[in-house]
């Protein structure tokens, strides 16, 4: 349904909120996070923080968004270069794929 599909800016806001929750607003101001922000270089997220992000994503989106599975498909350089925009795209694709075509019947 259209109401279930979020825009990139809405997804960015949700992810930014999760990141602020994980690292604290004293380290991360919400307005600093953009689609181009990288998790490694810009945010310096550590592996435990990625795990926390994966848990928050799971709580928010359930099984339809699998951060660890998404990361497992990438080589080390791709993981290190991962941006917030890459994650936004992954969430949007996962949710869109799960929703399927409007007239798909089983």
PyMOL commands that set and color helices and strands:
alter all, ss='L'
color gray80, all
select helices_A, chain A and resi 2-4+8-23+30-32+47-64+67-72+76-80+84-99
alter helices_A, ss='H'
color red, helices_A
deselect
rebuild
show_as cartoon
